[in-house]
Amino acid sequence: MKHDSVKNYYGQKLQSSADLQTNACCSPETVPDRLKRVLGLIHEDVASKYYGCGLIAPEVLQGARILDLGSGSGRDVFVLSALAGESGHVDGVDMTEEQLSVARAHVETHRDRFGYIKANTAFHHGYIEDLAALGLAPESYDVIVSNCVINLALDKAAVLKGAWDLLAPGGEMYFSDVYASRRVPDDLRADPVLYGECLSGAMYHGDFRSVARRTGFIDPRVVEARPLTIENPALQAKLGEIRFHSVTYRLFKLLGLEDSQEDYGQAVVYRGTVDGSEDVFVLDRETRFERGRATTVSGNTAQMVLRTRFAPHFDVIGKGVVHFGAFNAFDAPITDAADPSTCC
């Protein structure tokens, strides 16, 4: 598979989301209330050329500097620019000129709709596998997002390495993508339709987590996951028993995270101060914080809320200097009582 094939698919073959042959590059119908008003302000030309598989609008973006990898016609960039406010800034990167031309044509449209004096968006032509070539300042972004695009990249590890280099310490990569239940054979990866539909370029989820950890993103967190149904008998027959999921991940640029969940006797209390999440703040699908309630956390989780942009919204209990073993590793305590029936 080559870049030209993907650019042709998204620049010429697809004229709108109605031309997609599967539902892989389609966002779920459920949209949080905090996004509905903003989505209603997106120009129809931009929205009609949207090919995403998730929602990439994490919390606490006011004033943030954000980068969208594979920004396409700009829908997510413009949504994020509204959430970041006029004091924030959002850059988009895409390799398809036809998509970029749509996005650039509507920069002023959205500036006006959001009531900004000056536009807070910019679009760059380039490859997400070679972000260094764009001349963007290292460690200058608070958040990096991507929506159903990394599966199209020819070198996934290079994408994650470039994102790591551009994130500020404590920054977050928050993105949705398609993942396969097993490694996709080379002959399917060479199929331009399967690749363009975000399927045969998808990573096996185990391989993704290994690559993320090698890059420095030690503790990938799943925010949500949903199965994808191909709904195209001919393409499904080619794929055989391979199954696909759309998964939203959080990856934090935090040095010192451990590759397992360890207990340092810490708890955090959520203040209820994040807009749209006043009662409950969800970090990932296994970690949620109720307002005012002390929640015991692993050392990694404590770092994720106390060394990132989320810090002002939490109070911490415990200094985290004493190690108490694995976090929630056993239902029953280990005792020192010897079993006379065994020996070492």
C-alpha positions in Angstrom: 0.0 0.0 0.0 1.3 3.5 -0.9 0.3 7.0 0.2 -0.9 7.7 -3.4 -3.6 5.0 -3.1 -4.9 6.5 0.2 -4.8 10.1 -1.1 -6.7 9.0 -4.3 -9.4 7.2 -2.1 -10.0 10.2 0.1 -9.3 12.9 -2.3 -11.1 11.7 -5.4 -13.1 8.4 -4.9 -14.9 9.6 -1.8 -16.9 12.7 -2.4 -18.9 12.5 0.8 -19.4 10.1 3.8 -22.3 8.5 1.8 -19.7 7.0 -0.5 -18.2 4.8 2.2 -18.7 1.1 1.6 -18.6 0.1 5.3 -19.4 1.6 8.7 -15.8 1.6 9.9 -15.2 5.3 9.3 -18.4 6.4 10.9 -18.8 8.0 14.4 -21.3 6.6 16.9 -24.7 8.3 16.9 -24.6 9.2 20.6 -23.0 12.7 21.0 -22.5 14.3 24.5 -24.5 17.3 25.1 -21.4 19.5 25.4 -20.7 18.8 21.7 -24.1 19.0 20.2 -24.2 22.8 20.0 -20.8 23.0 18.5 -21.5 20.4 15.9 -24.5 22.3 14.9 -22.2 25.2 13.9 -20.0 23.2 11.6 -20.4 24.2 7.9 -22.2 21.5 5.9 -19.4 21.2 3.3 -17.0 20.3 6.1 -19.4 17.9 7.8 -20.3 16.1 4.6 -16.6 15.1 4.1 -16.1 13.7 7.6 -14.8 10.2 7.9 -14.2 9.5 11.6 -14.8 6.4 13.7 -15.1 8.1 17.2 -15.4 11.3 19.1 -12.1 13.0 19.9 -13.0 15.8 22.2 -11.5 15.1 25.6 -12.3 17.3 28.6 -10.5 20.5 29.8 -9.4 22.0 26.5 -9.9 25.7 27.3 -6.8 27.6 26.2 -5.1 24.4 25.1 -2.7 24.0 22.1 -4.0 21.0 20.1 -2.8 19.1 17.0 -5.1 16.9 14.9 -3.3 14.1 12.9 -5.2 13.4 9.7 -7.5 16.4 10.0 -9.3 15.8 6.6 -11.8 18.5 5.8 -11.4 20.0 9.3 -14.5 19.0 11.2 -12.7 18.0 14.3 -10.3 20.9 14.2 -13.2 23.3 14.1 -15.0 21.5 16.9 -11.8 21.6 19.0 -11.2 25.2 18.2 -14.6 26.1 19.8 -13.8 24.0 22.9 -10.3 25.5 23.2 -11.6 29.1 23.0 -10.0 32.0 21.3 -7.0 31.7 23.7 -6.3 28.2 22.4 -5.0 27.0 19.1 -5.7 24.0 16.9 -3.4 22.8 14.0 -4.5 20.2 11.5 -2.2 17.9 9.4 -3.4 16.0 6.4 -1.8 14.6 3.2 -4.8 15.1 0.9 -4.9 18.4 -0.8 -8.6 18.1 -1.8 -9.5 17.7 1.9 -7.3 20.6 3.0 -8.8 22.9 0.4 -12.2 22.4 2.0 -10.9 23.0 5.5 -9.0 26.1 4.5 -11.9 27.5 2.7 -14.0 27.6 5.9 -11.5 28.9 8.4 -13.1 32.3 8.4 -16.6 30.9 8.4 -16.0 29.2 11.7 -14.1 32.1 13.2 -17.2 34.2 12.5 -19.6 31.5 13.8 -17.6 31.2 17.0 -17.5 34.9 17.5 -13.6 35.1 17.5 -11.7 38.2 16.5 -8.9 36.1 15.1 -9.0 32.5 13.8 -7.4 30.0 16.1 -6.9 27.2 13.5 -4.3 26.4 10.9 -3.9 23.5 8.4 -0.6 21.9 7.2 0.0 19.6 4.3 2.2 16.7 5.3 2.4 13.1 6.4 1.6 12.1 10.0 4.5 9.5 9.8 6.9 12.5 9.3 5.7 15.2 11.7 9.3 16.5 12.1 9.2 17.7 8.5 6.5 20.2 9.3 8.7 22.3 11.5 6.4 22.2 14.5 8.0 23.1 17.8 8.9 20.0 20.0 6.9 19.6 23.2 4.6 22.4 22.2 1.2 20.7 22.3 -1.0 20.0 25.3 -3.2 17.5 23.4 -2.8 15.5 20.2 -5.9 13.9 18.6 -6.6 11.7 15.6 -9.8 10.2 14.3 -9.7 6.9 12.4 -6.5 7.9 10.6 -3.5 6.1 12.1 -4.7 2.8 10.6 -4.1 4.4 7.2 -0.5 5.4 8.1 2.2 3.2 6.6 4.4 3.4 9.7 2.3 3.5 12.9 5.4 3.5 15.2 6.6 6.7 13.5 3.3 8.4 14.1 3.4 7.6 17.9 7.1 8.7 18.1 6.3 12.0 16.3 3.4 12.6 18.7 5.5 11.9 21.8 8.1 14.4 20.6 5.5 17.1 20.0 3.6 16.7 23.3 4.6 18.8 26.2 5.4 16.9 29.5 2.1 15.8 30.9 0.4 16.1 27.5 -2.1 13.6 26.2 -2.7 11.8 22.9 -6.4 11.1 22.7 -7.5 9.3 19.6 -10.0 6.9 18.1 -9.0 4.2 15.6 -9.8 0.8 14.2 -8.2 -2.3 15.6 -8.2 -5.9 14.4 -8.7 -9.1 16.4 -5.7 -10.6 14.7 -2.8 -9.5 12.4 -4.2 -8.7 8.9 -2.5 -10.7 6.1 -0.4 -8.9 3.5 -2.7 -9.7 0.6 -5.6 -7.9 2.4 -3.4 -5.0 3.3 -2.8 -4.5 -0.4 -6.5 -4.2 -1.2 -7.1 -0.5 -1.8 -10.8 -0.6 -0.8 -10.2 -2.5 2.4 -7.3 -0.2 3.3 -9.2 2.9 2.3 -12.2 1.8 4.4 -9.9 1.8 7.5 -10.0 -2.0 7.8 -6.9 -3.8 6.4 -4.5 -1.2 7.7 -5.8 -1.7 11.2 -3.3 -2.9 13.8 -3.8 -6.0 15.9 -4.6 -4.5 19.3 -1.8 -6.4 21.0 0.8 -5.0 18.6 -0.5 -1.5 19.1 -0.1 -1.7 22.9 3.5 -3.0 22.5 4.4 -0.2 20.1 2.8 2.4 22.4 4.9 1.2 25.3 8.1 1.2 23.3 7.5 4.7 22.3 7.1 5.9 25.9 3.3 5.7 26.4 3.7 3.1 29.1 0.1 2.7 30.3 -2.4 3.0 27.4 -5.9 3.5 28.7 -9.1 2.5 26.8 -11.8 5.2 27.1 -14.4 3.3 25.1 -14.6 0.5 22.5 -17.3 -0.7 20.2 -17.5 -3.6 17.7 -17.7 -2.7 14.0 -20.0 -4.5 11.7 -18.9 -4.4 8.1 -22.3 -4.6 6.5 -20.9 -5.3 3.1 -21.1 -9.0 2.3 -18.4 -8.9 -0.4 -15.9 -7.2 1.8 -16.8 -9.3 4.8 -16.1 -12.5 2.8 -12.6 -11.2 2.0 -11.9 -10.5 5.7 -13.1 -14.0 6.9 -12.9 -14.3 10.7 -11.0 -11.1 11.3 -13.1 -8.8 13.6 -12.7 -5.1 14.2 -13.4 -2.6 17.0 -13.3 1.1 17.1 -11.3 2.0 20.2 -10.6 5.4 21.8 -7.3 5.5 23.7 -5.7 8.0 26.1 -1.9 8.0 26.1 -0.1 10.3 28.5 3.4 11.7 28.1 4.5 11.0 31.7 7.9 9.8 32.6 8.0 7.4 35.5 4.9 5.4 34.9 5.2 1.7 35.7 4.2 -1.1 33.4 1.9 -2.5 36.1 -0.6 -1.0 38.5 1.1 -0.5 41.8 -0.3 0.6 45.2 1.2 3.6 46.9 -1.6 4.2 49.4 -3.1 7.1 47.4 -6.6 8.3 46.9 -7.9 11.3 45.0 -11.1 13.4 45.4 -12.7 14.9 42.3 -13.9 18.5 42.9 -16.6 18.4 40.3 -15.2 21.4 38.4 -14.9 20.0 34.8 -17.5 21.5 32.6 -20.0 18.8 31.4 -18.7 16.3 34.0 -19.8 18.0 37.2 -21.0 14.8 38.8 -18.7 12.2 37.4 -15.4 12.4 35.6 -14.4 9.4 33.5 -10.7 8.9 32.9 -11.2 5.6 31.2 -13.7 2.8 31.0 -12.5 1.3 34.3 -11.7 4.5 36.2 -14.4 7.0 37.1 -14.5 9.6 39.9 -17.6 10.8 41.7 -17.6 14.4 42.9 -16.5 14.7 46.5 -15.8 11.0 47.0 -12.3 9.7 47.8 -11.3 7.1 45.3 -8.3 4.8 45.8 -6.0 4.8 42.8 -2.9 3.1 41.5 0.3 5.1 41.3 -0.1 5.4 37.5 -3.6 6.8 37.8 -2.6 9.3 40.4 0.1 10.6 38.0 -2.5 10.8 35.2 -4.7 13.2 37.2 -2.0 15.1 39.2 0.7 15.7 36.6 -1.6 16.7 33.7 -4.1 19.5 32.8 -6.5 17.7 35.1 -4.6 18.6 38.3 -6.6 21.7 39.3 -9.8 19.5 39.4 -8.5 16.9 42.0 -7.2 16.8 45.5 -4.8 14.0 46.6 -4.7 12.0 49.7 -1.3 10.3 50.4 2.2 11.3 49.3 2.8 8.1 47.3 6.2 7.3 48.6 5.6 3.9 50.3 4.9 0.9 48.1 2.2 -1.5 49.3 2.4 -4.0 46.5 0.2 -4.6 43.4 -2.9 -2.5 43.2 -6.0 -4.6 43.8 -4.0 -7.7 42.9 -5.7 -10.1 45.4 -9.1 -10.4 46.9 -7.6 -12.0 50.1 -4.4 -10.9 51.8 -1.3 -13.1 51.7 -0.3 -14.4 55.1 3.0 -15.5 56.5 1.5 -18.7 58.0 3.4 -21.8 56.8 1.6 -24.7 55.2 3.0 -27.8 56.8 2.1 -29.9 53.8 4.5 -28.1 51.5 8.1 -27.4 51.5 10.5 -25.3 49.4 
